[in-house]
C-alpha cells in the first residue's frame, strides 16, 4: 500500500464519520424530541430545541465533509482545476452552513451569542415550568 492509497482510505474514513454524524444527529435529535413531548414539554420549546440540535448535527457533518475534501485535494490531487473545484465546493458548503444556521438559529452566524442566550433561556424556563408542574405547581 502506498501513501496515496492510505490517504484515500483516510478520506473515505472521514467521509464515513461525517455520514455517521449526520445519521446519529438526526436519530438523537428526534429521539430527544419525542422524549421531551412525552415528558409534557410544550411543542414550541421542543420544536426550537429539535431544530437547534438538528442544525448543529448538519453543520458539524458539513464541516467534516469539507475537511475530507481539503485532504483529498491537497494530498492527492493538487492541480489548479482541482483546487478551483475545491474552492467552489467549500463556497457551496459554507453557504449551506450559513443557510442552515440562519434557518435553525434565526440569525446570521455573527449574531449568534445574543440569540442563543435567548433560546437557552426559553428552554430553561420551560424545563423549570415542567419541574414545577411535576411538584403540583408549587415553587420551591
N, C-alpha and C positions, 0 to 999 in steps of 0.2 A: 504494500500500500504506500503510495507516495503522498506528499504533502497536499497536493491538490485534492485527492480523494478524501483525505482526512478532513480538510476544510469543508468540502462538500457535505460530508456526513455531519459535521458540526452545525452547518447552516440548516440542514434538514432537522436536526435535533432541536435547534432554536425555533424553527417554524412549528414543530410539533408542540413545543412548550407554549407558543402563542395560541395555538388551537385549544390546548388544554385550559389555558387561562380563560379564553372566551367561553368554552363549554361549562367549566366549573363556575365561572362568574354568573352565567345565566341560571344554572341549577341552584346555586347558593342564594342568589337574589330572589328568585321566585319561591323557593322553599321558605325563606325567611318571611316573605310577604304573606304566604299562607299562614304561617305560624302567628304572625302579628294580628292577622284578621281573626284567627281562632281565639286569640287572647283578648279580643274585643277592642282593638285599636280602631280609631276612625279611619275610613277609607282614604281620606285626603292625606293623612300623615303616612299611611302605608304606601300610598302611591308615590309621594315625594321621596321617601326613603328607598323604595324599589328603583325608581328612576336614577337616583344618585348612585346606587350600588351597581346597576347595570351599566351606566355610563362610565363608571370607573373601570369596570372589567373591560369594556370595549376600548377605552383609552389605553389601558395597560397592554392589551393584546396588540393594538396597532403599533405601540412603541416597540414591542418585542419584534414584530414583523419588520419594522424599519431597521432595527439592529441587524437582523438576518440579511436584509438586502444590502446594507452597507458592508458587512463582512464579505458577502459573496462578490460584490463589485470590486472592492478594494483588494481582496486577497486573490481572487481568481481571474477576474475579467477586467483589468484596469486598462480600458481603451476609452477614447473620447466618446464614442457613441454610447458605451455602457455607462460611463459617468453621467452623461446627459440624461440617459434613461433613468438612472438612479435619482438624479435631481428632480425629474418630473414625478417619479414615484413618491419621493419624500414630500414634495409640494402637495401632491394629491392627498397623501395620508395626513399631512399636517393640517390641510384644510378640513379633512374629515374629522380629525381630532377636535379642531376648533368648533366645527358644526355640532358635533356630539356634545361638547362642553356647553355650548350656548343652549342646545336643546334640553339637556338634562339639568344644567345648573341655572339657566335663565339669564345668563350674563356672559360677557367676554372673559377670557382667562385672566386678564389683568384686573378684573373687578371681583375676583374670587373670594378674597378673605371676608369682605363685608357680607356678601350674600350667603356664604357657607355658615357664618356665625348665626345669621337669622334663621336658616333652616335647621341648624343643630338645636337652636333654642326651641323651635316649634316641636321637633321630635322629643326633646327633653321634657317640654311642657306636657305633651301627650302621654309620655311614659309616667310622669308624675300623676296626671289625672287618672290613668289606668290603675296605678298603685293605690291611689286614694279611694277609687271606687271599689277596689278589692277589699278595703278595710271598712266598707259600709259608708264610704263618703266622708269619714272623719279625717280631719287633717291633724296628724301628729298625735 
